[in-house]
Amino acid sequence: MDGPVVTSDAGGSRTDALAVRAGRVLALGEPAGRPLITSRTEVVRLSGRLLLPGFQDAHAHPVFGGLRRLRCDLTAATSAAECLRTVAAHGGAGWVLGGGWDSPLFPGGAPTAGELDAVTGDRPAYLLNRDLHSAWANTAALRLAGVRADTPDPPDGWIERDGRGRPTGTLHEGAADLVARALPAPDPGEHRAALLEGQRVLHAHGVTGWQDAIVGAYLGHADVLDTYRELDRAGRLRARVQGALWWDRRRGAEQIPELVERRRRARGERFRAEHVKVMLDGVCENRTAAMEAPYLGEQGRGLAHLPDAELREVVTALAAADFAVHFHAVGDRAVRAALDAVAAAPGSGLRHQIAHVQVVHPNDVPRFRELGVTANVQPAWAVPDAAMTELTIPRLGAERAARQYPFRSLHEAGAPLAAGSDWPVSDPDPLAAVHAAVNRREPGGASAFLPEQALRLETALTAHTAGAARANGFAAETGSLEPGKAADLVVLDRDPFSLPPQEIGRARVDLTFVDREPVHRR
């Protein structure tokens, strides 16, 4: 009571109160809610604060995020020297694991083994970068893994080398697995702690449900399926979680029965895994995003992890097994291939989605609505940061750079929008992402990035609530405040609709509820 309530329903309605009973929304509006108040009713006064449906994240990696926080975390480093100081201060024995280093901090986005050797000595080190598409290894790690000058690049990645062909310490995409295979066996206890830490962080940002976009082994990270199952059975998983089971691109359709069995095992109280993640390319920063035309400087067209014909067969087979496909597609070639594969699959009513959609050819924008494909967007990336200005734009050129993150074009063309953070690739805070979606710049940023593609505040919030709930498969239960739906709620310390657009990022989460039970109080 006593504050604005945004329902995120289909009509975009607002009200002034919400009544909840037994974890469900009972009534909307003070006239309907006041007669329901008894001596046993807990009344939460908003006092001008904004009440929303709980945020949902349509693309996140909370176990990876928790592990990074528990291990050697380089996320806060703002220089190469600071990265090295953080590694040097990381105690313990055995492997140095962690990551979060930012590619623009190093020349060409490629740090060297020699730099790590100076602070790790003979202790092997393997550190994934911020976007989880490259790894930094020291000499000890390369030696243990047997990565030498005569080691060939794998089909789905490449090794940075010096003039004599010797590995220099950075491995991109699938090449990181060459070292990851030498890592020690994962510790289940550490992974449980990481998931609990990831859940705590997301609840603190008002997130009540998410899609874990990689449920499977990836670049040295262990499969997280059993981690989710164990915490769900123990009643410690409070959020609603949809898992996207990892598609092994080195195998074929023979893995579908295994995915069906993994889906069956995953069906629990708070966790299920009804989607399959198919990664089609990499990222623009290291020239592995699949592009229709070569990167500037004749540096190739990136990596297409699956040939188009095979991709169409994969999507058709997955749809026949009743799996929705969650594509990773950054480059325009990958986005088009995903759309073509969905178009070739028999209509099934499944909610396929394409995550990242960084570079989209204008001819493909209307196809999202035509095919019913959700654009799973990461608004925090649509800003003129160092990765964009120093690595991406120089490699794309002006014409293609102007096609990046076309959120408004997609929305106006009728594409369903869902928002995700891709944490730990970027900040898990939905309010920071909403700020970027509306302003196309970070808080305090001096310039906007393609401001004509900015979203309205209401649209950006809906992408983080109803849109993400739909993409996650939870729309029947959550994503909007309507009678009968779950009381997954977030209370902000102020009403962003009353703020100047450039101050939206100042809003903070005061309270987070799941089924009306508090999971975070600021």
C-alpha positions in Angstrom: 0.0 0.0 0.0 0.9 3.7 -0.2 3.0 3.6 -3.3 2.9 2.8 -7.1 2.5 -0.8 -8.3 3.6 -1.7 -11.8 1.9 -5.0 -12.8 3.7 -5.7 -16.1 0.5 -7.2 -17.3 -0.5 -7.2 -21.0 -2.1 -3.8 -20.7 0.8 -2.2 -18.9 -1.5 -1.2 -16.0 -0.5 0.4 -12.7 -2.3 0.4 -9.3 -1.7 1.5 -5.7 -1.8 -1.7 -3.6 -1.5 -5.5 -3.7 -3.1 -8.1 -1.5 -1.3 -11.5 -1.1 -2.5 -14.7 0.6 -0.7 -18.0 0.9 2.1 -16.8 -1.5 -0.4 -15.8 -4.2 -1.6 -12.5 -5.5 -5.2 -12.2 -4.2 -6.3 -8.7 -5.3 -5.0 -5.5 -6.9 -5.8 -1.9 -5.8 -6.5 -0.4 -2.4 -10.3 -0.6 -2.8 -10.1 -4.4 -3.3 -7.4 -5.0 -0.8 -8.4 -2.9 2.2 -11.5 -5.1 3.1 -9.1 -8.1 3.3 -7.0 -6.6 6.1 -7.5 -8.3 9.4 -5.6 -8.2 12.7 -3.3 -10.9 11.4 -2.5 -9.2 8.2 1.1 -7.9 7.7 0.9 -4.5 6.0 4.0 -3.4 4.1 3.8 0.4 3.4 5.6 1.4 0.2 5.8 5.1 1.2 6.3 6.1 -2.4 8.6 3.2 -3.3 7.8 1.2 -6.4 6.5 -2.4 -6.3 7.1 -4.6 -9.3 6.9 -8.3 -10.2 10.2 -10.0 -9.3 12.9 -9.4 -11.9 13.9 -12.5 -13.9 17.1 -13.0 -15.8 16.7 -14.8 -19.1 20.4 -15.6 -19.5 22.7 -16.0 -16.6 25.4 -18.3 -15.2 25.0 -18.0 -11.4 27.2 -21.0 -10.5 30.0 -19.5 -12.7 29.4 -16.1 -11.0 29.5 -17.6 -7.6 32.7 -19.5 -8.4 34.4 -16.4 -9.6 33.6 -14.6 -6.4 34.9 -17.5 -4.3 38.1 -17.9 -6.4 40.6 -15.4 -7.9 38.2 -12.7 -8.9 39.6 -10.2 -11.4 36.3 -8.5 -12.2 37.1 -5.2 -10.4 40.6 -4.8 -11.9 40.9 -1.7 -14.1 44.4 -2.3 -15.5 46.7 -5.2 -16.4 48.9 -4.4 -13.4 45.9 -4.6 -11.1 45.0 -8.0 -12.5 48.5 -9.3 -11.8 48.5 -7.8 -8.3 45.2 -9.6 -7.6 46.6 -12.9 -8.8 49.8 -12.4 -6.8 47.7 -11.9 -3.7 45.7 -15.1 -4.2 46.9 -17.6 -1.6 46.5 -21.3 -1.4 48.2 -24.2 -3.1 47.6 -25.9 -6.4 46.0 -24.3 -9.4 45.1 -20.6 -9.5 41.5 -20.6 -10.9 39.0 -17.8 -11.4 38.8 -15.0 -13.9 37.0 -11.9 -14.9 39.9 -10.1 -16.7 38.7 -7.6 -19.2 40.2 -8.1 -22.7 40.7 -4.4 -23.5 43.2 -4.2 -20.6 45.8 -6.1 -22.6 47.2 -5.3 -26.1 45.0 -7.0 -28.7 42.9 -8.5 -25.9 45.6 -11.2 -25.3 47.6 -11.3 -22.1 50.7 -13.5 -22.0 51.9 -16.5 -20.0 55.0 -14.6 -19.2 53.1 -12.0 -17.3 51.3 -14.6 -15.2 54.6 -16.5 -14.7 56.0 -13.5 -12.9 53.4 -13.7 -10.2 52.6 -17.4 -10.1 55.9 -19.1 -10.6 55.5 -22.9 -11.0 51.9 -22.8 -9.7 49.6 -23.5 -12.7 47.0 -20.8 -13.5 43.9 -20.8 -15.7 41.8 -17.7 -15.7 38.8 -17.2 -17.9 38.1 -13.7 -19.2 35.1 -11.6 -18.4 33.0 -12.8 -21.4 33.9 -16.5 -20.9 35.2 -16.9 -24.4 38.9 -16.8 -23.8 41.3 -18.2 -21.2 44.7 -16.9 -19.8 47.1 -19.7 -18.9 50.6 -19.5 -17.5 53.6 -21.6 -18.7 53.1 -24.3 -16.0 49.4 -24.8 -17.1 50.4 -25.0 -20.7 53.1 -27.5 -19.9 50.8 -29.7 -17.8 48.2 -29.7 -20.6 50.8 -30.5 -23.3 50.0 -27.3 -25.3 53.1 -26.7 -27.5 54.1 -25.1 -30.8 53.0 -28.2 -32.6 49.6 -28.3 -31.0 47.0 -27.6 -33.7 44.2 -25.2 -33.3 40.9 -27.0 -32.6 38.1 -26.5 -35.2 36.1 -24.3 -32.7 38.9 -22.0 -31.4 42.4 -20.8 -31.8 45.6 -20.3 -29.8 47.5 -17.0 -29.6 51.0 -17.6 -30.9 54.3 -15.7 -31.3 56.2 -15.4 -34.5 57.7 -18.9 -34.1 54.3 -20.5 -33.5 54.7 -21.0 -29.8 51.6 -20.5 -27.6 51.7 -17.1 -25.8 49.2 -17.8 -23.1 45.7 -16.8 -24.4 43.4 -19.4 -25.8 40.1 -18.5 -27.5 36.8 -20.4 -27.5 37.3 -24.2 -27.8 41.1 -23.8 -27.6 40.6 -23.1 -23.9 39.5 -26.7 -23.4 43.0 -27.8 -24.3 44.0 -26.6 -20.8 40.7 -27.1 -19.1 41.0 -30.8 -19.6 44.1 -30.8 -17.3 42.2 -29.1 -14.4 41.7 -30.9 -11.1 38.4 -32.7 -10.6 35.6 -30.3 -9.5 34.7 -30.1 -5.8 30.9 -30.6 -5.4 30.9 -28.7 -2.1 32.5 -25.7 -3.8 29.9 -25.8 -6.5 27.0 -25.9 -4.0 28.6 -22.9 -2.2 28.9 -21.1 -5.5 25.3 -21.6 -6.4 24.1 -20.3 -3.0 26.4 -17.3 -3.4 25.0 -16.7 -6.9 21.5 -17.0 -5.6 22.3 -14.5 -2.8 23.7 -12.0 -5.2 20.7 -12.3 -7.6 18.2 -12.0 -4.8 19.9 -8.9 -3.6 19.3 -7.4 -7.1 15.6 -8.3 -7.0 15.9 -11.4 -9.3 13.5 -14.1 -8.3 14.0 -16.5 -11.3 16.5 -17.1 -14.0 17.6 -19.3 -16.9 20.9 -20.9 -16.4 22.2 -20.7 -20.0 24.8 -23.5 -19.7 23.8 -26.6 -17.8 26.8 -28.8 -18.8 30.6 -28.8 -18.8 32.1 -25.7 -20.4 35.7 -24.4 -20.6 36.7 -26.0 -17.4 33.4 -25.4 -15.6 31.8 -28.6 -14.4 28.2 -29.7 -15.2 25.9 -27.9 -12.7 22.8 -30.2 -13.2 23.4 -32.2 -9.9 24.3 -29.0 -8.0 20.9 -27.6 -8.8 19.1 -30.9 -8.1 20.8 -31.3 -4.7 20.0 -27.8 -3.5 16.4 -28.1 -4.8 15.9 -31.3 -3.0 17.3 -29.8 0.2 14.9 -26.8 -0.1 17.8 -24.4 -0.4 17.0 -23.3 -4.0 14.5 -20.5 -3.5 14.5 -19.0 -7.0 12.6 -20.5 -10.0 15.3 -21.8 -12.4 15.0 -23.0 -16.0 18.1 -24.8 -17.2 19.4 -24.8 -20.8 21.1 -28.1 -21.3 24.4 -27.8 -23.2 24.5 -29.1 -26.8 27.9 -30.7 -27.4 28.8 -29.4 -30.8 31.5 -32.1 -31.2 28.7 -34.7 -31.3 25.4 -35.2 -33.2 21.8 -36.3 -32.7 22.9 -39.3 -30.7 23.0 -37.1 -27.7 19.3 -36.3 -27.8 18.2 -39.3 -25.8 20.8 -38.3 -23.1 19.3 -34.8 -23.1 15.8 -36.2 -22.7 17.0 -38.2 -19.7 18.7 -35.2 -18.2 15.5 -33.2 -18.6 13.6 -36.0 -16.7 16.1 -36.0 -13.9 16.0 -32.2 -13.6 12.3 -31.9 -13.0 12.1 -30.8 -9.4 10.3 -28.3 -7.2 12.2 -25.1 -8.2 14.4 -26.4 -11.0 13.8 -27.9 -14.4 15.7 -28.0 -17.7 13.4 -27.9 -20.6 15.6 -25.9 -23.0 18.8 -26.8 -24.9 21.6 -24.3 -25.4 23.2 -24.3 -28.9 26.2 -22.0 -29.2 26.6 -20.9 -32.8 29.6 -18.5 -32.6 31.8 -16.5 -30.3 32.2 -12.8 -29.7 33.3 -9.8 -31.8 36.0 -8.7 -29.4 38.2 -11.7 -30.4 36.9 -12.0 -33.9 35.1 -15.3 -33.3 31.5 -14.0 -33.8 30.3 -15.4 -37.1 29.9 -12.6 -39.7 28.5 -12.4 -43.2 31.5 -10.4 -44.4 35.1 -10.6 -43.1 36.3 -8.5 -40.2 38.3 -5.5 -41.3 41.9 -6.3 -42.1 40.9 -9.6 -43.8 40.9 -11.4 -40.5 38.3 -14.0 -41.5 34.5 -14.2 -40.8 34.7 -15.7 -37.4 33.7 -19.1 -36.2 30.4 -20.9 -37.2 30.3 -23.8 -34.8 27.8 -25.7 -36.8 27.3 -25.9 -40.5 24.0 -24.4 -41.6 22.6 -27.8 -42.9 23.6 -29.6 -39.7 22.1 -26.8 -37.6 18.7 -27.1 -39.3 18.8 -30.9 -38.6 19.7 -30.3 -35.0 16.9 -27.8 -34.4 14.3 -30.0 -36.1 15.3 -33.0 -34.0 15.3 -31.0 -30.8 11.9 -29.6 -31.6 10.6 -33.1 -32.3 11.8 -34.0 -28.8 9.9 -31.0 -27.4 12.9 -28.9 -26.6 12.9 -25.1 -26.9 16.3 -24.0 -28.3 18.3 -21.2 -26.6 20.8 -20.0 -29.3 23.9 -18.1 -28.6 24.3 -15.9 -31.7 26.3 -12.6 -31.7 27.3 -12.0 -35.4 24.8 -11.4 -38.2 25.7 -14.7 -39.9 24.9 -16.6 -36.7 21.7 -14.7 -36.1 20.5 -15.5 -39.7 21.5 -19.2 -39.3 19.4 -19.5 -36.1 16.4 -17.9 -37.8 16.8 -20.1 -40.8 17.0 -23.2 -38.6 13.8 -22.3 -36.8 12.0 -21.6 -40.1 13.0 -25.0 -41.3 11.7 -26.8 -38.2 8.1 -28.0 -38.1 5.9 -25.6 -36.2 5.6 -26.7 -32.7 4.6 -23.7 -30.5 8.0 -23.9 -28.7 9.4 -20.6 -27.5 12.8 -20.6 -29.2 15.1 -17.7 -28.4 18.3 -16.1 -29.7 20.5 -14.6 -27.1 22.8 -11.6 -27.6 21.7 -10.5 -31.1 24.6 -8.1 -31.3 24.8 -7.6 -35.0 21.6 -8.1 -36.9 21.1 -7.5 -40.6 18.0 -5.2 -41.1 16.4 -7.9 -43.3 16.3 -10.3 -40.3 14.7 -7.9 -37.8 11.1 -8.6 -38.8 11.7 -12.4 -38.9 11.7 -12.6 -35.1 8.0 -11.7 -34.9 7.2 -13.8 -38.0 8.8 -16.9 -36.5 7.8 -16.2 -32.9 11.5 -16.1 -31.8 12.3 -14.2 -28.7 15.2 -11.7 -28.8 17.1 -12.4 -25.6 18.9 -9.1 -25.1 21.7 -8.0 -22.8 21.2 -4.2 -22.5 24.3 -3.7 -20.4 26.4 -4.4 -23.5 24.8 -1.6 -25.6 27.1 1.1 -24.3 30.3 2.7 -25.6 32.7 1.0 -23.2 36.3 0.0 -23.9 35.4 -3.4 -25.4 33.1 -1.6 -27.9 35.3 1.3 -28.8 38.8 -0.3 -28.7 38.1 -3.9 -29.9 34.7 -4.3 -31.6 34.1 -1.1 -33.7 37.6 -1.2 -35.2 37.1 -4.8 -36.3 33.5 -4.4 -37.6 33.8 -1.0 -39.3 31.3 1.8 -39.2 28.5 0.3 -41.3 28.2 -3.0 -39.3 28.9 -1.2 -36.0 25.7 0.8 -36.6 23.7 -2.4 -36.6 24.5 -3.4 -33.1 22.0 -4.2 -30.4 18.9 -3.0 -32.4 16.6 -3.2 -29.5 14.1 -0.6 -30.6 14.0 -1.9 -34.1 13.2 -5.4 -32.8 10.6 -4.2 -30.4 8.8 -2.0 -33.0 8.9 -4.9 -35.5 7.0 -7.0 -32.9 9.8 -9.2 -31.7 9.2 -10.6 -28.2 11.9 -9.2 -25.9 13.4 -10.8 -22.9 16.4 -9.4 -20.9 19.3 -11.2 -19.3 22.6 -10.1 -17.8 24.8 -13.0 -18.8 26.4 -12.7 -15.3 29.3 -13.1 -14.6 30.0 -11.7 -18.1 28.4 -8.4 -16.9 26.8 -6.9 -13.9 23.8 -8.9 -12.6 21.9 -5.8 -11.6 18.7 -5.5 -13.7 18.4 -1.8 -12.8 21.8 -1.1 -14.4 20.7 -2.9 -17.5 17.4 -1.0 -17.6 19.4 2.2 -17.3 21.6 1.1 -20.3 18.5 0.1 -22.3 16.9 3.5 -21.8 20.0 5.7 -22.1 22.4 3.5 -24.2 25.2 4.5 -21.8 26.4 3.6 -18.4 25.5 5.8 -15.4 27.6 8.9 -15.7 28.6 8.1 -19.2 29.4 11.1 -21.4 28.0 9.8 -24.7 25.3 7.4 -25.9 25.8 4.4 -28.2 23.3 4.4 -31.1 20.7 6.3 -29.0 18.1 5.7 -31.7 17.9 2.1 -30.5 17.0 3.1 -26.9 13.9 1.5 -25.3 11.3 3.2 -23.2 11.5 2.6 -19.5 8.3 0.6 -19.4 9.5 -1.6 -22.3 12.9 -2.2 -20.6 11.2 -3.2 -17.3 8.8 -5.5 -19.0 11.7 -7.3 -20.7 13.1 -8.0 -17.3 9.8 -9.2 -15.8 7.0 -10.5 -18.1 9.3 -10.9 -21.1 12.0 -12.9 -19.2 9.3 -15.0 -17.4 7.9 -16.0 -20.8 11.4 -16.9 -22.2 12.1 -18.9 -19.0 8.8 -20.8 -19.3 7.4 -19.3 -16.1 4.8 -16.9 -17.5 1.8 -18.9 -16.2 3.1 -18.4 -12.7 5.2 -15.2 -12.6 6.3 -12.2 -14.5 3.3 -10.1 -13.9 1.1 -9.1 -10.9 -2.3 -10.7 -11.5 -4.7 -12.6 -9.2 -3.7 -16.2 -8.8 0.0 -15.7 -9.8 2.9 -16.2 -7.4 3.8 -13.3 -5.1 7.3 -13.0 -6.5 7.9 -9.3 -5.8 10.6 -6.6 -5.7 10.4 -3.2 -4.0 12.6 -0.4 -5.2 13.8 2.4 -3.0 12.3 4.9 -5.5 10.1 5.1 -8.5 12.2 5.2 -11.7 9.3 6.6 -13.6 9.6 9.8 -11.5 13.3 10.2 -12.2 15.1 11.9 -15.1 16.2 9.1 -17.5 19.9 9.7 -16.6 19.2 8.9 -13.0 17.4 5.5 -13.4 20.6 3.7 -12.5 20.4 5.2 -9.0 17.4 3.1 -8.0 18.2 0.2 -5.6 16.4 -2.9 -4.4 15.0 -2.6 -0.9 13.0 -5.9 -0.7 12.8 -9.1 -2.7 10.1 -11.8 -2.1 9.6 -15.2 -3.5 6.1 -16.7 -2.9 5.7 -13.7 -0.5 8.6 -14.9 1.7 11.4 -12.4 2.0 14.7 -13.5 0.4 16.5 -10.1 0.6 16.2 -7.0 2.7 18.5 -4.0 2.3 
